[in-house]
Amino acid sequence: MRIGELAATSGHPTRTIRFYETRGLLPEPSRSTNGYRLYTDADSDRLEFIRNAQTAGLTLTEIASIIHLRDDGTAPCSHVNELLDAKLADVQQRLDQLTELRSELQELVRRGRTLDPEDCTANDICHILRPPSST
């Protein structure tokens, strides 16, 4: 199939397909006698893998490392598990940070509702954001 057909069946723009080729995520396609790129079902499968990996939060660099292992004949499953473990730990850390931020914001909202705007000075700019020990 030609690049337009691959784009239509995969849902990836032709520009993305060419970009993936330059990044080594897709192999260099064969060419027809008139120079058109020719793709196979394996290329379509690889594009689906790339999309699934991105959905799981993997970067293109991480995806390339997986693909290179497979292309070298090594099953990349243990490498994928390591990458996913790291992603999960990162997500958990971000969730913890967001939970802490939510608590801080809830406290600021609560304080903001109890403070009198008349007590806010020009130097405070807004006393809701003044440290609690100063209120």
TARA-V485719 format. One record per backbone hydrogen bond with DSSP energy under -1.0 kcal/mol. CO is the residue of the C=O (numbers start at 1). NH is the residue of the N-H. If there is no record, write none. Layout:
[[CO | NH] [CO | NH]]
//
This chain:
[[1 | 39] [2 | 6] [3 | 7] [4 | 8] [5 | 9] [6 | 10] [7 | 11] [13 | 17] [14 | 18] [15 | 19] [16 | 20] [17 | 21] [18 | 22] [19 | 23] [20 | 25] [20 | 26] [21 | 24] [30 | 38] [32 | 35] [36 | 32] [40 | 44] [41 | 45] [42 | 46] [43 | 47] [44 | 48] [45 | 49] [46 | 50] [47 | 51] [48 | 52] [49 | 53] [50 | 54] [51 | 55] [52 | 56] [53 | 58] [54 | 57] [59 | 63] [60 | 64] [61 | 65] [62 | 66] [63 | 67] [64 | 68] [65 | 69] [66 | 70] [67 | 71] [68 | 72] [69 | 74] [70 | 73] [76 | 80] [77 | 81] [78 | 82] [79 | 83] [80 | 84] [81 | 85] [82 | 86] [83 | 87] [84 | 88] [85 | 89] [86 | 90] [87 | 91] [88 | 92] [89 | 93] [90 | 94] [91 | 95] [92 | 96] [93 | 97] [94 | 98] [95 | 99] [96 | 100] [97 | 101] [98 | 102] [99 | 103] [100 | 104] [101 | 105] [102 | 106] [103 | 107] [104 | 108] [105 | 109] [106 | 110] [107 | 111] [108 | 112] [109 | 113] [111 | 114] [111 | 115] [116 | 119] [117 | 120] [121 | 125] [124 | 126] [126 | 129] [131 | 134] [132 | 135]]
//
